[in-house]
Every structure is written in structure tokens, then in C-alpha cells.
Amino acid sequence: MKLDFDINKKNNLSVIALYGSSGISFVASEVEDVDIDENLLKQMDQRIKIDAKTYVLGTTHTIDFTPKTKLTTLLSFVRSDTHMPVDTMSLIQPNAEWKLVWDEQALEDKYSLYSKIEHRFSYTSLIEAGVKYDFYDVDYLEKSRCLMKWRSLLMLTKKELSVFGVLMRNTGKCNIEVAAHRWFTWDVF
């Protein structure tokens, strides 16, 4: 879903929201090509279910200072949430039942702030400069039958800052682009 709002003659606001969900489940013995040892597959079977959800939220604000100069600012949030429980059943034990032996959950978030100012000298040339900031927050968790509480496999927090300036000119015969970028990255584990 995308909504556009003309706040006034020089201000425009756009809001976007997306959601996606997918899932797959299968039993290992019912799949033709399984990457499991054949002897192990004769002793046990696995039931795997994977659920994934994705969320995207964002807003863009544009201010037209003049017909040739504008400021654009974007704020966004993206989340990927995946859950995968693995049930196992012994095929050699009588009256065996499915038991959860492995459970994995991955949660990845990205927050972004991007702002640039752009000035057009003519139809074929422009200059722009801006700042982009990204914040990543990743958490991978696992739970096994032996360890019945969640254990963190990886927790990562990463921040990136990019400062840029670009001069572009189209002479009609070729495009000329001169760019300067500076990235700053720092991780927190």
C-alpha cells in the first residue's frame, strides 16, 4: 500500500507499507532428494516447517525549494522474521511420536535514514549531496531438545553512515559522473 499526500505546493509526503508471509513444511522421507545419510533416514524421520514474514514501512518527504532545487528525506524500517522448528520421530522404536529436537528463529531489522539535496543546473546536469544512515539489528536464536531454552547463536548490531556528493553531466555524447563517498561503519557484538 502506498499513499501520497501533497501537503502544500512545495511539500510532498509518501508513505508505503508492505507485508509478506510464506511457509513450507515437509517430511524428509517424502522428499525425493534429501541431504541426509540413508542409514539415518531408515532410523528416523524429520518433519520441518519454515515460516517467514517480511514487513516494510517507509516514508519519503520532498521539499521543492525552487523548481531546480529540492530536498528529499527517506525514513524506513524492514523486518525479516523466520521460524523453523524441526520435529524428529524414531522409526525403529515402537509407538514413536514426533518430538521437537531443534527450533531456530532469525530476526533481522534494518532502520534507514537517507537525506539528499539536489540542484539541477540544466536538463542534463545536476549536483547532489547527502547523508545515509543504516542501523542493523540481527538476532539468531536456537533451541534444542537438550537445551529447552532459547540460546543466541549470533547477535549483531551494525551501524553505517555514508556521506556523499555527486556531480552528473550529460553532454549528449556521454555521461560524466564525479562522485565522492565516505563510509563510516561500526559494529557492536
NORRA-V8511 format. One record per helix or strand. SS is the DSSP state (@ for helix, = for strand). FROM is the first residue (numbers start at 1). TO is the last residue. If there is no record, write none. Layout:
BEGIN
SS:FROM:TO
SS:FROM:TO
END
This chain:
BEGIN
=:2:8
=:11:27
@:28:30
@:38:43
=:44:66
=:69:90
=:99:122
=:125:144
=:151:170
=:175:188
END
